[in-house]
Amino acid sequence: MTEPLLQARELVQEFTVRGQGGVRGGVVQAVSGVSLDIFPGETLSVVGETGSGKSTLARSIMHAPPPKSGDVVFQGTSLTSLHGTALRDARRSMQMIFQDPYTSLDPLWSVARIVGEPLVAAGMRDRAKRRQRVSDLLEQVGLDMAVHGHRRARELSGGQCQRVAIARALAASPALIIADEAVSSLDVLVQAQVLNLLEGLRTSLGLSYLFIAHDLALVKQVSDRVAVMYLGRLCETGPADEVYAHPRHPYTVELLDAVPRVEQAELGKRQMNDLPGDLPTGLLTTGGQTASPVNPPSGCRFRTRCPRAQAKCAAETPVLGAAPGSGQGHLVACHFPVPTGEPAATRAGAAADASQ
């Protein structure tokens, strides 16, 4: 079996927050014991609501900043044991594309300088070779050096800015690209164009992707595997087709049922807002307790909103494992997983009854 390109093991990332008057307000548990693998040529998508810890997970993998505990092994090297120049050199083959295509680019630099900067950092001093390489990179992402090379970010559209960001990421000849909500700020047509570009580059260059998104419908077309994240923990992982066809965790079910589609008219136009409560990024009173990222619910963190929750869900933390009836590689962290093949209408009715 092929060895993983990247292995993340039991990653934990926490941040201290300050209360009024500078008094310590607690520790935000942004990522809590997350493990995942990415294989060569594969796209793994991590999905979940805003505030679930997806971007923090991506930055922890990049060691920007390093995780509080756990390990990241990339191309056979543990990043956790590296520092300074050694860490920077190891990360060169792991690049990020950020959410905002405008603020991720220096507003004072030209496109040619932005794309060429990683080449300078890598030691390419020959200006002629560097300019030709920049021209080739821009051509790969569908931009013309003669037309766009001298422009600034403010002179480009959102889609063009994101193509520049992709070209900059490719300059270091990476093996893995982490796309952190890379298309969420773009309109639907441009989203499709950028996704098709990324997929084409994966095929032609043999890239692997860690794709961060909150929209399951968006990542379906580009994902080999999907990992669903809620409040710092993974709820469900597995092959994309399997997870979309047979979601086993109640949270995954709710995310999929919230995807707009024609059949929603027949299901009463259910949306994520119909779930009991909200993602506890603020304060949420549940059973007499205050739940938040500083003080997450005991046991299963989704239990405060789950229509299937029982006493065991509060007492025991579920671990990722194969549920009865799940396909190969399909793992779920739930004491009472959704039965395979349960119709969407039945799920909608059960959740609606629980919310009343």
N, C-alpha and C positions, 0 to 999 in steps of 0.2 A: 504493500500500500504506500502511496505517495506521502512523504512527510509534510506536515503543515508548513506553510511559509511563515505564518505567525501563530504563536500560541500565547494566549493570555490566561493566567492561572490565578484565581481567587483575588482579583484586583479589588482594592478598597481605596476609595478617595473620600476624604472628609475635609470640611472647611469650618474654621471657627468663626462664628458670627458675633457681633458686638451688640449689646443691648443699649439702652439709654445711658448716657453719661459715660460711654466707653466701657461699661461693665460687660464682662463676658456673657453672651446670651445663649451659648450652647454650641453644639457641633452638628453641622449639617451632614447627614450620611448620604452623600450624593451617589456613590457607587459602593455596593455592599457584596463583596465576594463573587464577582462576575468572572466566569471562565468561558473562553471561546477559541475556536481555531479558524484560520483562513488558509485554504489550500491554493497552490499555484494555479493561476488562470480562473479563479473563482470569484464571484461576487456574493458577499454576505451582507445582507441588509439588516440593520438594527432599527426597529420601529417602536413607536410609543408616543404618548401625548407629550406636549411641551412640559418640561419639568421632571421628566422621568429619568434623566441622567445620561441620555444618549451622547450629547456633545462632551460631557465630562468624561465619559468612558473613552471617547475617541482621543481626547487630549491626554488622558492618563496613559493610553497605549503609546502615544508619541512622547511621553515623558515631558509634557509641557502643561502643568508641572508633573513630576514623577508621582506615582501612586503612593499612598501611605504604606501599603503593604501589598504583597502579591508579586508576581513576576511576569515579565513580557519577554518571550524568546522570539527573535526575528532572524530568519535565515540562520538558525542554529546558534545565535549569540544572545545571551541574556543581557538585555538593556539595563536591567536593574543594577548590574555590577559595573556599569560603565559610567564615566564622568568626563566632563570637559570635551576635549578634542575627539577622544575615542567615541563618545556618545554621539557627537555631531556627525562624525564620519559614518557611523552605523545607521543613523537616521536618514542619511542622504538617499537611501533607496526606499524611503517611506515618506511620501509627500502628502500634503493636505490641500484640499480645495474648500474654501470657506463659503458660508451662506450668502453674505452680502457681496455681490460682484463689484461694487463700487468701493466700499471701504477697505476691501482686501488688497486694493492696488494703491500704490503711492500716487497721489493726485498731481505731483509735480514732475513725475518721470514720464518719459515717452514709453510707448508700448515696447519698442525695441530694447530700451534700457531695462524695463521690468523683466522681460523674458530673458535678457542676457545676463542679469545679475547672478543667477545660480551658476552660470558658466564661468564668470569671473571668480566666484567663490571656490569653484572647483579647480581653478588654476589655469584656465584657458586664456592666455595673454595675447595671442595673435588676433588682432582686431578683424582681419579679413575672414579668418576661419570662424570667429565668433559671430560675425554678421551673417555669414552663410548659414550657420547653424540656427540662428534666430529666424532667418527667413524660412528654413525648412520646417521649423517647429510651428510657425504661424500658418504655413501651408497645410500642415497636418490637421490643424483645427479649423481650417476653412477661412483663413484671413490672408490678405495680400500684404506683403511687407511694404511695397511701394505705396499702397493706399493707407494702411493702418499703422505702419511702423513709427511714424513721427507724431501720432496723436496721443493725447492724454485721456485718462479715464472719463473725464467729463464730456469728451467728444464722441463717446461710444455708447451704444445701446447696452441694456443689461445683458442681453445674450452675447454681444461682442465682448463685453468685459469678462464674462465667465469663460469665454473661449481663450482670452488672454491668460486668465488664471490657470486654465488647464495646460496651456502651452508652457507657462512658467513651471508648473509641476512636472511636466515631461522633460524639462531641460536637464534634470539630474539623472535621467534614465532610470526611474524608479521601478521597483518590482511590485510595490503596493501603493495605491492611492486611497487616501481616506477622504471621502466626499461628505462633508458635514452640512447637510441640508443644502446641497449645492444648487438645486433648481427650485427650491420652495419660493423664492422671491421673484421668479420669472413667470410670465404669462404662459398659458397652457401650450400654445404653439411652440414657443421658444423652449419650454420644458422638453417637449418631444424631440426637438432638434438637438438639444444638448445631451439628452439621454441616448439618442441614436449615435451621436459622436462618441460618447464614452464607450458604448458597446462596440463600436467599430474599432476604437483604439485598443480595447481589450483583446479583440481577435487578432489585430495586426501586430501588436507589440507584446502580446502574452502577459498583459497586466492582470493584477488581482485588485479587487476593490472592497473596501469596507464602506458601505453606503448608509449614511445616517438619514432618517426621514421620519415624519410623523404620519404620512399618507400611505397606507398599505396599497391602495390602487396604483399609486405612482410607481412604487418599486417592483410591482409584480412582474413587469415586462423585462426587468434587468437582473432579477435575483436568481441565484442558484439555491441559496438557503436564506431563511429568514429567522431572526431572533427578536422576540417581543419583550420589551423592557417596561417595567412599571416601578416607579419609586426606588430606583437604584438596584433592582434585581431583575434577572431574566425569568420570565414566566413560561416561555415556550420557545423551542427552537426546532428546526427541521427543514427538509427540502421544501422549497417554495410551493410547488404544486400540491404537496401533501398538506401543508399548513393552511393554504387557501381553501382546499377542498374539504378538509376535515379538521377544523380548529378544535383543540381540546381544552384550552384554558378559557374560562369565562371572559377574561379581559380581551383575549384575541377575538372571541366571538363578537363582543361588543364593538371592537374596532372595525371588523369586517361588516357588521350590520349597519354601521354608521356611514359606510361608503355610499354616496349618492348613486341611485340607479332607478330605472323605470319602475321596478317592482315595489319601490317604497310606497307608492300610492296605495297598493293593496295591503301593506303592512302598517298603515297608519302613519307613514312618514316618520318613523323612529329616528332619533339622532342620539349622539353620545350624551347630550344633555339630559336624556331620560334616565341615565344611570343614577342611582341614589348617591347624592353628594358629588363632590368634585375631587380631582387630583389634589391631595393635601399639600399644596405648595405654600398655602397660608395656614390658617388654623381651622380645624374642623372638629367639632364635638361629636364623638361617637361613643355611645354607651357610657357617658359620664367621664370620658377621657379626652384629652386634647391631643389630636394627631397632627403631625407635621413632619417635614424632613428632619427636624431636630429631634422629634419624639415620634418615630413612625409606629404604626400599629404593631402589636405583638403578633407572632405567628405569621400568617400570610398577610402581606401588606395591602393586598387588594380586598381583604375580607370586609372592610367597612363600606364597600360599594357593591359587593358581590351578591347576586340573588340566590346563589347556591351555598352560601357560607353557613357553617355549623360550628358547634362549640370547639371541635378539634382544630378548626382553622385559626382560632385565637390562641390555642394552647401550644401548637406545634408548627414550626416553620417548614413548609414543604420544600423538597429538594427536587432538582431536575432528574427525571427518570422516565423510562418508557411506560406509558399507560396502556392498559389492556386494549387491544384493537388498533394501536398506533402502528404506522408503517415504520420501516427501518430508518433509524436516525431521527425519528420524531420524538422529542422529549418534552415533558410538561412538568411544571412544578405546581401541582394542585392535588389536594386530598380527595376532591370529588370532581374529576374531569368531566367535561361535557361528553355524553355518549357519541360515538361515531355515527354520522349520518343524521343527527337530529335536525329536522327541518328548521329553516330560518323563522317561519311563522311560529313554531312552537317555542323557539328561543325568545322571540319577541314577546309572546304572551307571558312567558314565565318571568321575564324581566319586568314587564309592565305590572304584573300582579305584585311582585316583590317591592316595587317602588311606591305602591299605594299604602 
